[in-house]
Amino acid sequence: MAGKKRVWFVGVAVVAMGMRTLLASAEPACSGEVRQDVAVSRTGKIPGIGTVKGTLGWDRRAQLTLETSDFEVSRTIAPAGDVEISIAGKGEPTIVIRVGGPEGMIVARGSHVVRGSADPAALRGLLNGRAATAFRAHIGEFERRLVGMEPAARADDAHAYGFLLAGAFVSSLAGDPTAMGRARDLIIRRIRGRVLAAAFQFKDCVSDYERSLLQNDSNRSACLDAANEQDAWYARAAQRLLCEGEFMASTLSAEGQFVSCSALLPLMRAA
């Protein structure tokens, strides 16, 4: 009997030591310094775009980053639909574009901030850096690539479209009024047949995203029609730019829902 009690006490002591070890190892992970905000992180290569790193936070905040030797562009999509695009380059201030939040559109470059779309010259001034120019050129090459090729899964996933629209919106801010229209026409033409074919299929992440994009396109058309009714030409131009910003933000927000639905699955596929 004494032997059994001794074994029981030894067992309790071992379990207690194990619990102390587990608690000690778990304690740092709960501290603020090493809090883990990223639930999923994956990296993949999209032909014509490059290597993209995607993260999905525990708060459902998605971020996709494209880095080349000339620039680093990150797109952050909040669960509420706010979108932030940052463009960084060596030796120059980072450009930050926020669209879709309660404050409307905000473009900042260092300490210089422009709110709204009423001052197109100021917006162009913020977008004339080397990194933004290189990003626009990179996305322009991808756009031309898509024009000349048949739809393909890797070139036509939501992340490729997201970068195409982000690049087009940056070009719009930099003074190209046709950039968003070209990107829109290209994307809609490539997905319309697939969306109609999938209309009666079971729910899936890609089809949901593409149907959302078509709805966003309808909203864009209505917004542009309203903008064209403005009396002053400068008011029409400013309102059209806001329409394009809302279209981009709503589409990237749909991409955020796609990321949550698929857990960044497309980025896992081999190029």
C-alpha positions as CSV (number, residue, x, y, z in Angstrom):
1,M,0.0,0.0,0.0
2,A,2.8,2.4,0.9
3,G,4.4,1.6,-2.4
4,K,1.2,2.5,-4.3
5,K,1.0,5.8,-2.4
6,R,4.6,6.6,-3.2
7,V,4.0,6.0,-6.9
8,W,0.8,8.1,-6.8
9,F,2.7,11.0,-5.2
10,V,5.5,10.7,-7.8
11,G,3.0,10.8,-10.6
12,V,1.3,13.9,-9.2
13,A,4.7,15.6,-8.9
14,V,5.6,14.8,-12.5
15,V,2.2,16.1,-13.8
16,A,2.6,19.3,-11.7
17,M,6.1,19.9,-13.1
18,G,4.8,19.3,-16.6
19,M,2.0,21.8,-16.0
20,R,4.5,24.4,-14.7
21,T,6.6,23.8,-17.8
22,L,3.6,24.3,-20.1
23,L,2.5,27.4,-18.4
24,A,6.0,28.9,-18.5
25,S,6.3,28.2,-22.2
26,A,2.9,29.6,-22.9
27,E,3.4,32.8,-20.9
28,P,5.5,34.7,-23.4
29,A,3.1,33.9,-26.2
30,C,0.4,35.8,-24.3
31,S,2.5,38.9,-23.6
32,G,2.0,41.9,-25.8
33,E,5.6,41.8,-27.1
34,V,5.2,38.6,-29.0
35,R,1.4,38.6,-29.7
36,Q,0.6,36.6,-32.8
37,D,-1.7,38.7,-35.1
38,V,-1.2,36.6,-38.2
39,A,-3.4,33.5,-38.6
40,V,-2.3,32.5,-42.1
41,S,0.7,33.5,-44.1
42,R,1.5,32.2,-47.6
43,T,3.7,33.2,-50.5
44,G,3.2,32.5,-54.1
45,K,4.1,33.7,-57.6
46,I,1.5,35.1,-60.0
47,P,2.8,35.2,-63.6
48,G,3.3,38.7,-64.8
49,I,2.9,40.1,-61.3
50,G,5.7,38.5,-59.3
51,T,6.1,36.9,-55.9
52,V,3.3,38.0,-53.6
53,K,3.1,37.4,-49.8
54,G,-0.3,37.3,-48.3
55,T,-1.3,37.3,-44.6
56,L,-4.7,36.9,-42.9
57,G,-4.9,38.2,-39.4
58,W,-7.0,36.8,-36.5
59,D,-9.1,39.9,-36.9
60,R,-9.7,39.0,-40.6
61,R,-7.5,41.8,-41.8
62,A,-5.8,40.8,-45.1
63,Q,-2.6,42.1,-46.5
64,L,-0.9,41.3,-49.8
65,T,2.6,42.6,-50.6
66,L,4.4,42.7,-53.9
67,E,8.1,43.6,-53.7
68,T,10.6,44.1,-56.5
69,S,14.0,45.8,-56.7
70,D,12.2,49.2,-57.5
71,F,9.2,49.2,-55.1
72,E,7.3,47.5,-52.3
73,V,3.5,47.7,-52.6
74,S,1.2,46.5,-49.8
75,R,-2.6,46.3,-50.0
76,T,-4.3,46.1,-46.6
77,I,-8.0,45.2,-46.5
78,A,-9.9,45.7,-43.2
79,P,-13.0,43.6,-42.3
80,A,-15.1,46.7,-42.5
81,G,-14.1,47.3,-46.1
82,D,-11.5,50.1,-45.6
83,V,-8.6,49.7,-48.0
84,E,-5.0,51.0,-47.7
85,I,-2.4,50.9,-50.4
86,S,1.2,51.8,-49.5
87,I,4.0,52.3,-52.0
88,A,7.6,52.4,-50.7
89,G,10.9,52.9,-52.4
90,K,14.4,53.5,-51.3
91,G,15.3,57.0,-50.5
92,E,11.8,58.5,-50.7
93,P,8.8,58.8,-48.4
94,T,6.2,56.1,-48.4
95,I,3.0,56.9,-50.2
96,V,-0.2,55.8,-48.4
97,I,-3.6,55.8,-50.0
98,R,-6.7,55.2,-47.9
99,V,-10.1,54.7,-49.4
100,G,-13.4,53.4,-48.1
101,G,-13.2,54.5,-44.5
102,P,-15.3,57.1,-42.7
103,E,-12.9,59.9,-43.7
104,G,-13.3,59.2,-47.4
105,M,-10.2,59.2,-49.6
106,I,-6.8,60.3,-48.1
107,V,-3.5,60.3,-49.9
108,A,-0.3,61.0,-47.9
109,R,3.4,61.2,-48.8
110,G,5.5,61.9,-45.7
111,S,4.0,65.0,-44.1
112,H,2.0,66.0,-47.2
113,V,-1.6,65.0,-47.0
114,V,-4.4,65.5,-49.5
115,R,-8.0,64.7,-48.5
116,G,-10.7,64.0,-51.1
117,S,-10.4,64.5,-54.9
118,A,-11.0,68.2,-55.3
119,D,-7.3,69.1,-55.9
120,P,-6.1,66.8,-58.8
121,A,-2.8,68.8,-59.2
122,A,-1.9,68.1,-55.5
123,L,-2.7,64.4,-56.0
124,R,-0.5,64.2,-59.0
125,G,2.3,65.8,-57.1
126,L,2.2,63.1,-54.4
127,L,2.2,60.3,-57.0
128,N,5.3,61.4,-59.0
129,G,7.9,59.4,-57.1
130,R,10.2,56.7,-58.5
131,A,8.5,53.8,-56.7
132,A,5.0,54.8,-57.8
133,T,6.1,55.3,-61.4
134,A,7.8,51.9,-61.3
135,F,4.7,50.2,-59.9
136,R,2.5,51.8,-62.6
137,A,4.9,50.6,-65.3
138,H,5.0,47.1,-63.8
139,I,1.2,46.9,-63.7
140,G,0.9,48.3,-67.2
141,E,3.1,45.5,-68.5
142,F,0.8,43.0,-66.7
143,E,-2.3,44.6,-68.2
144,R,-0.8,44.3,-71.7
145,R,0.0,40.6,-71.0
146,L,-3.6,39.9,-70.0
147,V,-4.9,41.6,-73.2
148,G,-3.0,39.1,-75.4
149,M,-3.7,35.9,-73.5
150,E,-6.5,33.5,-72.9
151,P,-8.0,33.4,-69.3
152,A,-5.9,31.3,-67.0
153,A,-6.4,30.4,-63.4
154,R,-3.1,31.9,-62.0
155,A,-3.3,35.1,-64.1
156,D,-7.0,35.6,-63.3
157,D,-7.2,35.0,-59.6
158,A,-8.5,37.7,-57.3
159,H,-5.1,38.8,-56.2
160,A,-4.0,39.4,-59.7
161,Y,-7.1,41.5,-60.3
162,G,-6.5,43.3,-57.0
163,F,-3.1,44.5,-58.1
164,L,-4.3,45.4,-61.5
165,L,-7.0,47.7,-60.0
166,A,-4.7,49.1,-57.4
167,G,-2.2,50.0,-60.2
168,A,-4.9,51.5,-62.3
169,F,-6.2,53.7,-59.4
170,V,-2.6,54.9,-58.7
171,S,-2.4,55.8,-62.4
172,S,-5.8,57.7,-62.1
173,L,-4.5,59.7,-59.2
174,A,-1.3,60.4,-61.2
175,G,-3.3,61.9,-64.0
176,D,-4.5,59.0,-66.3
177,P,-8.3,59.3,-66.5
178,T,-8.6,56.2,-68.6
179,A,-6.6,53.8,-66.4
180,M,-9.5,52.5,-64.3
181,G,-11.8,52.1,-67.3
182,R,-9.2,50.0,-69.2
183,A,-8.6,47.7,-66.1
184,R,-12.4,47.4,-65.6
185,D,-13.1,46.5,-69.2
186,L,-10.3,43.9,-69.2
187,I,-11.4,42.2,-66.0
188,I,-15.1,42.2,-66.8
189,R,-14.5,40.8,-70.2
190,R,-12.4,37.9,-68.8
191,I,-14.7,36.9,-66.0
192,R,-18.2,37.5,-67.4
193,G,-18.5,34.1,-69.2
194,R,-17.2,32.2,-66.2
195,V,-19.6,33.9,-63.8
196,L,-22.6,33.1,-66.1
197,A,-21.4,29.5,-66.4
198,A,-21.1,29.2,-62.6
199,A,-24.5,30.8,-61.9
200,F,-26.2,27.5,-61.0
201,Q,-23.2,25.8,-59.4
202,F,-22.7,25.3,-55.7
203,K,-21.3,28.2,-53.7
204,D,-17.5,28.7,-54.0
205,C,-15.0,31.4,-53.1
206,V,-14.0,32.3,-56.7
207,S,-17.6,32.6,-58.1
208,D,-18.7,34.6,-55.1
209,Y,-15.8,37.1,-55.6
210,E,-16.5,37.4,-59.3
211,R,-20.2,38.0,-58.8
212,S,-19.4,40.7,-56.3
213,L,-17.1,42.3,-58.8
214,L,-19.9,42.4,-61.4
215,Q,-22.2,44.0,-58.8
216,N,-19.5,46.6,-57.9
217,D,-19.2,47.3,-61.6
218,S,-23.0,48.1,-61.8
219,N,-22.5,50.5,-58.8
220,R,-19.6,52.1,-60.6
221,S,-21.7,52.8,-63.7
222,A,-24.5,54.4,-61.6
223,C,-21.9,56.5,-59.8
224,L,-20.3,57.7,-63.0
225,D,-23.7,58.6,-64.5
226,A,-24.4,60.8,-61.4
227,A,-20.9,62.4,-61.7
228,N,-21.5,63.3,-65.3
229,E,-24.6,65.3,-64.3
230,Q,-22.5,67.8,-62.3
231,D,-22.6,71.2,-63.8
232,A,-18.9,72.1,-63.6
233,W,-16.3,70.1,-65.4
234,Y,-13.9,70.2,-62.4
235,A,-16.8,68.8,-60.2
236,R,-17.4,66.1,-62.7
237,A,-13.7,65.1,-62.8
238,A,-13.5,65.1,-59.0
239,Q,-16.6,63.0,-58.6
240,R,-15.5,60.5,-61.3
241,L,-12.3,60.0,-59.4
242,L,-14.2,59.3,-56.2
243,C,-16.3,56.8,-58.2
244,E,-13.2,55.0,-59.3
245,G,-11.9,55.0,-55.7
246,E,-15.1,53.5,-54.4
247,F,-15.1,50.8,-57.2
248,M,-11.5,49.9,-56.3
249,A,-12.2,49.8,-52.6
250,S,-15.4,47.7,-52.9
251,T,-13.6,45.3,-55.2
252,L,-10.6,45.0,-52.9
253,S,-13.0,44.5,-50.0
254,A,-14.6,41.6,-52.0
255,E,-11.0,40.3,-52.4
256,G,-10.7,40.5,-48.6
257,Q,-13.8,38.3,-48.3
258,F,-12.3,36.0,-50.9
259,V,-9.1,35.8,-48.8
260,S,-11.2,34.9,-45.7
261,C,-13.2,32.3,-47.6
262,S,-10.2,30.6,-49.3
263,A,-7.6,31.3,-46.5
264,L,-5.2,32.5,-49.2
265,L,-5.4,29.2,-51.0
266,P,-4.5,30.5,-54.5
267,L,-1.1,31.7,-53.2
268,M,-0.3,28.0,-52.4
269,R,-0.4,26.9,-56.0
270,A,2.7,26.4,-58.0
271,A,3.3,29.0,-60.7
